[in-house]
């Protein structure tokens, strides 16, 4: 596959997994605005109502992560690096994002270890999704 070729020749440190998801990403079938245009999402495919051209991706990064491991056979380390450290470095942002280190923004996604489904999201140190599942313990 293309991913096998990319990882075999370049490695995870040189492959960034991204998505060009549009506003209707993660939403169900239906009609959605895209600037002045109307888009219809059906079975995960977004098309312009007028003309039927593909309007953009509905792939979210959590689904990209899950597919890269379960369908494309990447290791967890390859997928995590390609979705975090590599894009941060390529964008010149690795001093503040891309890994969990003291002084960096605490952005992270928690996935189920069996299904790889998204469980929780932390943004800048605050749970924004599913955080109630995790106890916050602070030293006295």
ZAGU-870663 format. One record per residue: residue number from 1; residue in one letter; chain; x, y, z of N, C-alpha, C, O, CB in turn. Coordinates in nm, 2 decimals. Glycine has a CB too. Example, Ala and Ser with C-alpha at 12.3 -4.5 7.8 and 13.67 -1.06 7.14 Angstrom:
BAVO   doba   kolgu   fiba     n.xx     n.yy     n.zz    ca.xx    ca.yy    ca.zz     c.xx     c.yy     c.zz     o.xx     o.yy     o.zz    cb.xx    cb.yy    cb.zz
BAVO      1       A      A     1.32    -0.57     0.78     1.23    -0.45     0.78     1.32    -0.33     0.78     1.42    -0.33     0.85     1.13    -0.45     0.90
BAVO      2       S      A     1.28    -0.22     0.71     1.37    -0.11     0.71     1.29     0.00     0.79     1.34     0.11     0.80     1.41    -0.06     0.57
//
This chain:
BAVO   doba   kolgu   fiba     n.xx     n.yy     n.zz    ca.xx    ca.yy    ca.zz     c.xx     c.yy     c.zz     o.xx     o.yy     o.zz    cb.xx    cb.yy    cb.zz
BAVO      1       X      A     0.08    -0.12     0.00     0.00     0.00     0.00     0.09     0.12     0.00     0.21     0.12     0.02    -0.10     0.00     0.12
BAVO      2       X      A     0.03     0.24    -0.02     0.10     0.36    -0.02     0.16     0.39     0.12     0.27     0.44     0.13     0.01     0.48    -0.06
BAVO      3       X      A     0.08     0.36     0.22     0.13     0.38     0.36     0.26     0.29     0.38     0.35     0.34     0.45     0.03     0.35     0.46
BAVO      4       X      A     0.25     0.17     0.34     0.37     0.08     0.36     0.49     0.14     0.29     0.60     0.13     0.35     0.34    -0.06     0.30
BAVO      5       X      A     0.47     0.19     0.17     0.58     0.25     0.10     0.64     0.37     0.17     0.76     0.39     0.19     0.54     0.29    -0.04
BAVO      6       X      A     0.55     0.46     0.22     0.59     0.58     0.29     0.66     0.55     0.41     0.77     0.60     0.44     0.47     0.67     0.32
BAVO      7       X      A     0.61     0.46     0.50     0.67     0.42     0.62     0.80     0.34     0.60     0.90     0.36     0.68     0.58     0.35     0.71
BAVO      8       X      A     0.80     0.26     0.50     0.92     0.18     0.47     1.04     0.26     0.42     1.15     0.23     0.45     0.89     0.07     0.37
BAVO      9       X      A     1.01     0.37     0.35     1.12     0.45     0.29     1.15     0.57     0.38     1.27     0.61     0.39     1.08     0.49     0.15
BAVO     10       X      A     1.05     0.64     0.44     1.07     0.76     0.51     1.07     0.74     0.66     1.14     0.81     0.73     0.97     0.86     0.47
BAVO     11       X      A     0.98     0.65     0.71     0.97     0.63     0.86     0.87     0.73     0.91     0.83     0.83     0.85     1.10     0.65     0.92
BAVO     12       X      A     0.82     0.70     1.04     0.72     0.78     1.10     0.76     0.92     1.13     0.67     1.01     1.13     0.68     0.71     1.23
BAVO     13       X      A     0.89     0.95     1.14     0.93     1.08     1.17     0.93     1.17     1.05     0.94     1.29     1.06     1.08     1.08     1.22
BAVO     14       X      A     0.90     1.11     0.93     0.88     1.19     0.81     0.75     1.18     0.74     0.73     1.22     0.63     1.00     1.16     0.71
BAVO     15       X      A     0.65     1.11     0.81     0.52     1.09     0.75     0.42     1.16     0.85     0.41     1.12     0.97     0.48     0.94     0.73
BAVO     16       X      A     0.35     1.26     0.80     0.25     1.32     0.88     0.11     1.28     0.84     0.07     1.29     0.72     0.26     1.48     0.88
BAVO     17       X      A     0.03     1.22     0.93    -0.11     1.19     0.90    -0.20     1.31     0.94    -0.20     1.36     1.05    -0.16     1.06     0.98
BAVO     18       X      A    -0.27     1.36     0.84    -0.35     1.48     0.85    -0.49     1.45     0.79    -0.51     1.35     0.73    -0.28     1.60     0.79
BAVO     19       X      A    -0.58     1.55     0.81    -0.71     1.54     0.74    -0.74     1.69     0.70    -0.71     1.78     0.76    -0.82     1.49     0.83
BAVO     20       X      A    -0.81     1.70     0.58    -0.86     1.83     0.54    -1.01     1.84     0.57    -1.09     1.89     0.49    -0.83     1.84     0.38
BAVO     21       X      A    -1.05     1.78     0.68    -1.19     1.78     0.72    -1.26     1.91     0.71    -1.20     2.02     0.75    -1.21     1.72     0.86
BAVO     22       X      A    -1.38     1.91     0.66    -1.46     2.03     0.65    -1.56     2.03     0.77    -1.55     1.94     0.86    -1.54     2.03     0.52
BAVO     23       X      A    -1.64     2.14     0.79    -1.72     2.16     0.90    -1.82     2.05     0.93    -1.86     2.03     1.05    -1.80     2.28     0.88
BAVO     24       X      A    -1.86     1.97     0.84    -1.95     1.86     0.86    -1.88     1.73     0.91    -1.95     1.63     0.92    -2.03     1.83     0.73
BAVO     25       X      A    -1.75     1.74     0.92    -1.68     1.62     0.97    -1.74     1.57     1.10    -1.76     1.65     1.19    -1.53     1.64     0.98
BAVO     26       X      A    -1.76     1.44     1.12    -1.81     1.38     1.24    -1.96     1.39     1.25    -2.01     1.34     1.35    -1.74     1.45     1.35
BAVO     27       X      A    -2.02     1.46     1.16    -2.17     1.47     1.17    -2.23     1.36     1.09    -2.17     1.29     1.01    -2.21     1.61     1.11
BAVO     28       X      A    -2.36     1.34     1.11    -2.44     1.24     1.04    -2.47     1.29     0.90    -2.44     1.40     0.86    -2.56     1.20     1.11
BAVO     29       X      A    -2.55     1.21     0.83    -2.60     1.25     0.70    -2.69     1.37     0.71    -2.76     1.39     0.81    -2.68     1.13     0.63
BAVO     30       X      A    -2.68     1.46     0.61    -2.76     1.58     0.61    -2.70     1.69     0.53    -2.60     1.67     0.46    -2.78     1.63     0.75
BAVO     31       X      A    -2.77     1.80     0.53    -2.72     1.92     0.46    -2.65     2.02     0.56    -2.69     2.04     0.67    -2.85     2.00     0.40
BAVO     32       X      A    -2.54     2.07     0.51    -2.45     2.16     0.59    -2.40     2.27     0.50    -2.38     2.26     0.38    -2.33     2.08     0.65
BAVO     33       X      A    -2.38     2.39     0.56    -2.32     2.50     0.49    -2.17     2.49     0.48    -2.10     2.44     0.57    -2.36     2.64     0.55
BAVO     34       X      A    -2.12     2.53     0.37    -1.97     2.54     0.35    -1.95     2.68     0.28    -1.95     2.69     0.16    -1.92     2.42     0.25
BAVO     35       X      A    -1.93     2.78     0.37    -1.93     2.91     0.32    -2.07     2.94     0.25    -2.17     2.92     0.32    -1.82     2.94     0.21
BAVO     36       X      A    -2.07     2.99     0.13    -2.20     3.02     0.07    -2.26     2.90     0.00    -2.37     2.91    -0.06    -2.18     3.13    -0.03
BAVO     37       X      A    -2.20     2.79     0.01    -2.24     2.67    -0.06    -2.32     2.57     0.03    -2.30     2.58     0.15    -2.12     2.60    -0.13
BAVO     38       X      A    -2.40     2.49    -0.03    -2.47     2.38     0.05    -2.40     2.25     0.02    -2.37     2.22    -0.10    -2.62     2.38     0.02
BAVO     39       X      A    -2.38     2.17     0.12    -2.31     2.04     0.11    -2.41     1.94     0.16    -2.47     1.96     0.26    -2.17     2.04     0.18
BAVO     40       X      A    -2.41     1.83     0.09    -2.49     1.71     0.14    -2.39     1.60     0.18    -2.31     1.56     0.10    -2.59     1.66     0.04
BAVO     41       X      A    -2.40     1.56     0.30    -2.32     1.44     0.35    -2.41     1.32     0.35    -2.52     1.32     0.41    -2.26     1.47     0.49
BAVO     42       X      A    -2.36     1.22     0.28    -2.43     1.09     0.27    -2.33     0.98     0.28    -2.24     0.97     0.20    -2.52     1.08     0.14
BAVO     43       X      A    -2.35     0.89     0.38    -2.25     0.78     0.40    -2.11     0.83     0.42    -2.02     0.76     0.37    -2.26     0.68     0.28
BAVO     44       X      A    -2.09     0.94     0.48    -1.96     0.99     0.51    -1.89     1.07     0.40    -1.78     1.11     0.41    -1.87     0.88     0.55
BAVO     45       X      A    -1.96     1.09     0.28    -1.91     1.16     0.17    -1.98     1.29     0.15    -2.10     1.29     0.15    -1.92     1.07     0.04
BAVO     46       X      A    -1.90     1.40     0.15    -1.96     1.53     0.14    -1.95     1.58    -0.01    -1.84     1.58    -0.07    -1.89     1.63     0.23
BAVO     47       X      A    -2.07     1.61    -0.06    -2.07     1.66    -0.20    -2.15     1.79    -0.21    -2.24     1.82    -0.13    -2.14     1.56    -0.29
BAVO     48       X      A    -2.11     1.88    -0.30    -2.19     2.00    -0.32    -2.33     1.97    -0.37    -2.34     1.88    -0.45    -2.12     2.10    -0.42
BAVO     49       X      A    -2.43     2.03    -0.31    -2.56     2.01    -0.36    -2.58     2.04    -0.51    -2.64     1.97    -0.58    -2.67     2.09    -0.27
BAVO     50       X      A    -2.52     2.16    -0.54    -2.52     2.20    -0.68    -2.40     2.15    -0.76    -2.29     2.19    -0.73    -2.53     2.36    -0.69
BAVO     51       X      A    -2.42     2.05    -0.84    -2.31     2.00    -0.92    -2.26     1.86    -0.88    -2.21     1.79    -0.96    -2.20     2.09    -0.93
BAVO     52       X      A    -2.27     1.83    -0.75    -2.23     1.70    -0.69    -2.08     1.68    -0.67    -2.04     1.57    -0.65    -2.27     1.60    -0.78
BAVO     53       X      A    -1.99     1.79    -0.69    -1.85     1.77    -0.67    -1.82     1.74    -0.52    -1.89     1.78    -0.43    -1.77     1.90    -0.71
BAVO     54       X      A    -1.72     1.66    -0.50    -1.67     1.63    -0.36    -1.63     1.77    -0.30    -1.56     1.84    -0.35    -1.56     1.53    -0.36
BAVO     55       X      A    -1.69     1.79    -0.18    -1.67     1.92    -0.11    -1.56     1.92     0.00    -1.54     2.03     0.05    -1.80     1.96    -0.05
BAVO     56       X      A    -1.50     1.81     0.02    -1.40     1.80     0.13    -1.42     1.67     0.20    -1.51     1.59     0.18    -1.41     1.92     0.22
BAVO     57       X      A    -1.33     1.65     0.29    -1.32     1.53     0.37    -1.41     1.54     0.50    -1.43     1.65     0.55    -1.18     1.49     0.41
BAVO     58       X      A    -1.47     1.43     0.54    -1.54     1.42     0.67    -1.46     1.33     0.76    -1.51     1.29     0.87    -1.68     1.36     0.65
BAVO     59       X      A    -1.33     1.30     0.73    -1.25     1.22     0.81    -1.19     1.30     0.93    -1.13     1.40     0.91    -1.13     1.16     0.73
BAVO     60       X      A    -1.22     1.25     1.05    -1.17     1.32     1.17    -1.04     1.25     1.21    -1.01     1.13     1.17    -1.27     1.32     1.29
BAVO     61       X      A    -0.95     1.31     1.29    -0.82     1.26     1.32    -0.84     1.13     1.41    -0.75     1.04     1.40    -0.74     1.36     1.39
BAVO     62       X      A    -0.94     1.12     1.49    -0.95     1.00     1.57    -0.98     0.88     1.49    -0.94     0.77     1.51    -1.07     1.02     1.68
BAVO     63       X      A    -1.06     0.90     1.38    -1.10     0.79     1.29    -0.97     0.76     1.20    -0.95     0.65     1.18    -1.22     0.83     1.20
BAVO     64       X      A    -0.90     0.86     1.17    -0.77     0.84     1.09    -0.67     0.76     1.17    -0.61     0.67     1.12    -0.71     0.97     1.05
BAVO     65       X      A    -0.66     0.79     1.30    -0.58     0.71     1.39    -0.62     0.56     1.40    -0.54     0.47     1.38    -0.58     0.77     1.53
BAVO     66       X      A    -0.75     0.54     1.42    -0.81     0.41     1.43    -0.78     0.33     1.31    -0.74     0.21     1.31    -0.96     0.41     1.47
BAVO     67       X      A    -0.81     0.39     1.19    -0.80     0.32     1.06    -0.65     0.29     1.03    -0.62     0.18     0.98    -0.86     0.40     0.95
BAVO     68       X      A    -0.56     0.38     1.07    -0.42     0.36     1.04    -0.37     0.24     1.11    -0.28     0.17     1.06    -0.34     0.49     1.08
BAVO     69       X      A    -0.42     0.21     1.23    -0.38     0.10     1.31    -0.45    -0.03     1.27    -0.39    -0.13     1.25    -0.39     0.12     1.46
BAVO     70       X      A    -0.59    -0.02     1.27    -0.67    -0.14     1.25    -0.68    -0.18     1.10    -0.70    -0.30     1.08    -0.81    -0.12     1.30
BAVO     71       X      A    -0.68    -0.09     1.01    -0.69    -0.12     0.87    -0.56    -0.13     0.80    -0.53    -0.22     0.72    -0.79    -0.02     0.80
BAVO     72       X      A    -0.48    -0.02     0.82    -0.35    -0.01     0.75    -0.23    -0.07     0.81    -0.12    -0.08     0.75    -0.32     0.14     0.73
BAVO     73       X      A    -0.25    -0.12     0.94    -0.14    -0.20     1.00    -0.03    -0.12     1.06     0.08    -0.18     1.08    -0.09    -0.29     0.91
BAVO     74       X      A    -0.04     0.01     1.08     0.06     0.08     1.15     0.08     0.04     1.29    -0.02     0.00     1.35     0.04     0.24     1.14
BAVO     75       X      A     0.19     0.05     1.35     0.21     0.02     1.49     0.15     0.14     1.57     0.13     0.25     1.51     0.36     0.00     1.53
BAVO     76       X      A     0.12     0.13     1.69     0.07     0.24     1.77     0.18     0.35     1.77     0.14     0.47     1.76     0.04     0.19     1.92
BAVO     77       X      A     0.30     0.32     1.79     0.41     0.42     1.79     0.41     0.50     1.66     0.42     0.62     1.66     0.54     0.36     1.82
BAVO     78       X      A     0.40     0.43     1.55     0.40     0.50     1.42     0.28     0.59     1.40     0.30     0.71     1.36     0.40     0.39     1.30
BAVO     79       X      A     0.16     0.54     1.44     0.04     0.62     1.43     0.05     0.75     1.52     0.02     0.86     1.48    -0.08     0.54     1.46
BAVO     80       X      A     0.09     0.73     1.64     0.10     0.84     1.74     0.20     0.94     1.69     0.17     1.06     1.69     0.13     0.79     1.88
BAVO     81       X      A     0.32     0.90     1.65     0.42     0.99     1.61     0.37     1.07     1.48     0.40     1.19     1.47     0.55     0.92     1.58
BAVO     82       X      A     0.31     1.00     1.39     0.27     1.06     1.26     0.15     1.16     1.28     0.12     1.24     1.20     0.23     0.95     1.17
BAVO     83       X      A     0.08     1.14     1.39    -0.04     1.23     1.42     0.00     1.34     1.52    -0.09     1.43     1.54    -0.15     1.15     1.47
BAVO     84       X      A     0.11     1.34     1.58     0.15     1.44     1.68     0.28     1.50     1.66     0.29     1.61     1.62     0.14     1.37     1.82
BAVO     85       X      A     0.39     1.43     1.69     0.52     1.48     1.69     0.57     1.53     1.55     0.62     1.64     1.53     0.62     1.38     1.74
BAVO     86       X      A     0.54     1.45     1.45     0.58     1.48     1.31     0.51     1.61     1.26     0.58     1.70     1.21     0.55     1.36     1.22
BAVO     87       X      A     0.38     1.62     1.26     0.32     1.74     1.22     0.36     1.86     1.30     0.38     1.97     1.24     0.16     1.73     1.23
BAVO     88       X      A     0.38     1.85     1.43     0.42     1.96     1.51     0.56     2.01     1.46     0.59     2.13     1.45     0.43     1.93     1.66
BAVO     89       X      A     0.65     1.92     1.44     0.79     1.95     1.40     0.79     2.01     1.26     0.85     2.11     1.23     0.88     1.83     1.39
BAVO     90       X      A     0.71     1.96     1.17     0.70     2.01     1.03     0.64     2.15     1.02     0.68     2.23     0.93     0.62     1.92     0.94
BAVO     91       X      A     0.56     2.18     1.12     0.50     2.32     1.13     0.58     2.41     1.21     0.54     2.53     1.23     0.36     2.31     1.18
BAVO     92       X      A     0.69     2.37     1.27     0.77     2.45     1.35     0.72     2.48     1.49     0.75     2.58     1.55     0.80     2.58     1.28
BAVO     93       X      A     0.63     2.39     1.53     0.56     2.41     1.66     0.60     2.31     1.77     0.54     2.30     1.87     0.41     2.40     1.64
BAVO     94       X      A     0.71     2.23     1.75     0.74     2.13     1.84     0.79     2.18     1.98     0.80     2.10     2.07     0.85     2.04     1.78
BAVO     95       X      A     0.82     2.31     1.99     0.85     2.36     2.12     0.73     2.37     2.22     0.75     2.37     2.34     0.92     2.49     2.11
BAVO     96       X      A     0.61     2.37     2.16     0.49     2.39     2.24     0.39     2.27     2.23     0.31     2.26     2.32     0.42     2.52     2.20
BAVO     97       X      A     0.39     2.20     2.12     0.30     2.09     2.10     0.37     1.97     2.04     0.49     1.97     2.00     0.18     2.13     2.01
BAVO     98       X      A     0.30     1.85     2.03     0.35     1.74     1.96     0.40     1.62     2.05     0.41     1.51     2.01     0.46     1.78     1.88
BAVO     99       X      A     0.42     1.66     2.18     0.46     1.56     2.28     0.42     1.60     2.42     0.39     1.72     2.44     0.62     1.53     2.27
BAVO    100       X      A     0.42     1.51     2.51     0.39     1.55     2.65     0.52     1.57     2.73     0.58     1.48     2.77     0.30     1.44     2.72
BAVO    101       X      A     0.55     1.70     2.75     0.67     1.74     2.82     0.64     1.86     2.91     0.55     1.94     2.87     0.79     1.76     2.72
BAVO    102       X      A     0.71     1.88     3.01     0.70     1.99     3.10     0.71     2.12     3.01     0.81     2.13     2.94     0.80     1.99     3.21
BAVO    103       X      A     0.62     2.21     3.03     0.62     2.34     2.96     0.55     2.34     2.83     0.53     2.45     2.77     0.76     2.38     2.93
BAVO    104       X      A     0.51     2.23     2.78     0.43     2.22     2.66     0.28     2.22     2.69     0.24     2.19     2.80     0.47     2.10     2.57
BAVO    105       X      A     0.20     2.26     2.59     0.06     2.26     2.61     0.01     2.11     2.63     0.06     2.02     2.56    -0.01     2.32     2.48
BAVO    106       X      A    -0.07     2.09     2.72    -0.12     1.96     2.75    -0.24     1.93     2.67    -0.35     1.93     2.72    -0.16     1.94     2.91
BAVO    107       X      A    -0.22     1.89     2.54    -0.32     1.85     2.45    -0.31     1.70     2.43    -0.20     1.66     2.39    -0.32     1.93     2.31
BAVO    108       X      A    -0.41     1.62     2.45    -0.40     1.48     2.43    -0.54     1.42     2.41    -0.64     1.47     2.44    -0.33     1.41     2.55
BAVO    109       X      A    -0.53     1.31     2.34    -0.65     1.23     2.32    -0.63     1.09     2.38    -0.52     1.03     2.37    -0.68     1.21     2.16
BAVO    110       X      A    -0.73     1.04     2.45    -0.73     0.91     2.51    -0.82     0.82     2.43    -0.93     0.85     2.40    -0.78     0.91     2.66
BAVO    111       X      A    -0.76     0.70     2.39    -0.84     0.60     2.31    -0.85     0.47     2.39    -0.76     0.44     2.47    -0.78     0.58     2.17
BAVO    112       X      A    -0.95     0.40     2.36    -0.97     0.27     2.42    -0.86     0.18     2.37    -0.84     0.17     2.25    -1.12     0.21     2.39
BAVO    113       X      A    -0.80     0.10     2.46    -0.69     0.01     2.42    -0.73    -0.11     2.34    -0.65    -0.17     2.28    -0.62    -0.03     2.54
BAVO    114       X      A    -0.86    -0.14     2.33    -0.91    -0.25     2.25    -0.96    -0.21     2.12    -0.93    -0.26     2.01    -1.01    -0.33     2.33
BAVO    115       X      A    -1.06    -0.11     2.13    -1.13    -0.07     2.00    -1.06     0.05     1.93    -1.09     0.08     1.82    -1.27    -0.03     2.04
BAVO    116       X      A    -0.98     0.12     2.00    -0.91     0.25     1.95    -1.01     0.36     1.93    -0.99     0.46     1.87    -0.84     0.22     1.83
BAVO    117       X      A    -1.13     0.34     1.99    -1.23     0.45     1.99    -1.19     0.56     2.08    -1.13     0.54     2.18    -1.38     0.40     2.03
BAVO    118       X      A    -1.22     0.69     2.04    -1.19     0.80     2.12    -1.27     0.80     2.26    -1.39     0.78     2.25    -1.22     0.93     2.05
BAVO    119       X      A    -1.20     0.82     2.37    -1.26     0.81     2.50    -1.27     0.95     2.56    -1.37     0.99     2.62    -1.18     0.72     2.59
BAVO    120       X      A    -1.16     1.03     2.55    -1.15     1.16     2.61    -1.05     1.25     2.54    -0.96     1.20     2.47    -1.11     1.15     2.76
BAVO    121       X      A    -1.07     1.38     2.56    -0.98     1.48     2.50    -0.95     1.58     2.60    -1.03     1.64     2.67    -1.05     1.54     2.37
BAVO    122       X      A    -0.82     1.61     2.61    -0.77     1.72     2.70    -0.71     1.83     2.61    -0.63     1.80     2.52    -0.66     1.67     2.80
BAVO    123       X      A    -0.75     1.95     2.63    -0.69     2.07     2.55    -0.64     2.17     2.65    -0.71     2.22     2.74    -0.80     2.13     2.46
BAVO    124       X      A    -0.51     2.19     2.64    -0.44     2.29     2.72    -0.46     2.26     2.87    -0.48     2.35     2.95    -0.48     2.43     2.69
BAVO    125       X      A    -0.46     2.13     2.90    -0.46     2.09     3.04    -0.60     2.07     3.10    -0.62     2.05     3.22    -0.39     2.18     3.12
BAVO    126       X      A    -0.71     2.10     3.02    -0.84     2.08     3.07    -0.92     1.98     2.98    -0.91     1.98     2.86    -0.92     2.22     3.06
BAVO    127       X      A    -0.99     1.89     3.05    -1.07     1.79     2.98    -1.19     1.87     2.91    -1.26     1.94     2.97    -1.13     1.69     3.08
BAVO    128       X      A    -1.20     1.84     2.78    -1.31     1.90     2.70    -1.40     1.79     2.65    -1.51     1.83     2.60    -1.25     1.98     2.58
BAVO    129       X      A    -1.37     1.67     2.67    -1.45     1.56     2.63    -1.42     1.44     2.72    -1.30     1.40     2.72    -1.44     1.52     2.48
BAVO    130       X      A    -1.51     1.38     2.78    -1.49     1.25     2.85    -1.40     1.26     2.98    -1.37     1.15     3.03    -1.44     1.16     2.76
BAVO    131       X      A    -1.37     1.37     3.02    -1.27     1.38     3.13    -1.33     1.34     3.27    -1.25     1.31     3.36    -1.23     1.52     3.15
BAVO    132       X      A    -1.46     1.33     3.28    -1.52     1.28     3.40    -1.49     1.14     3.43    -1.50     1.09     3.55    -1.68     1.29     3.39
BAVO    133       X      A    -1.43     1.07     3.34    -1.39     0.93     3.36    -1.26     0.92     3.43    -1.22     0.81     3.48    -1.38     0.86     3.23
BAVO    134       X      A    -1.19     1.03     3.44    -1.06     1.03     3.50    -1.06     1.12     3.63    -1.10     1.24     3.62    -0.95     1.08     3.40
BAVO    135       X      A    -1.01     1.07     3.74    -1.00     1.15     3.86    -0.88     1.24     3.85    -0.77     1.20     3.81    -0.99     1.06     3.98
BAVO    136       X      A    -0.89     1.36     3.89    -0.78     1.46     3.90    -0.73     1.46     4.04    -0.81     1.50     4.13    -0.82     1.60     3.85
BAVO    137       X      A    -0.61     1.42     4.06    -0.55     1.42     4.20    -0.44     1.53     4.20    -0.35     1.52     4.12    -0.50     1.28     4.24
BAVO    138       X      A    -0.45     1.62     4.29    -0.35     1.72     4.31    -0.28     1.70     4.44    -0.34     1.67     4.54    -0.41     1.86     4.30
BAVO    139       X      A    -0.15     1.72     4.44    -0.07     1.70     4.57    -0.12     1.81     4.67    -0.16     1.92     4.63     0.08     1.71     4.55
BAVO    140       X      A    -0.12     1.78     4.80    -0.16     1.87     4.91    -0.06     1.98     4.93    -0.07     2.06     5.01    -0.19     1.80     5.04
//
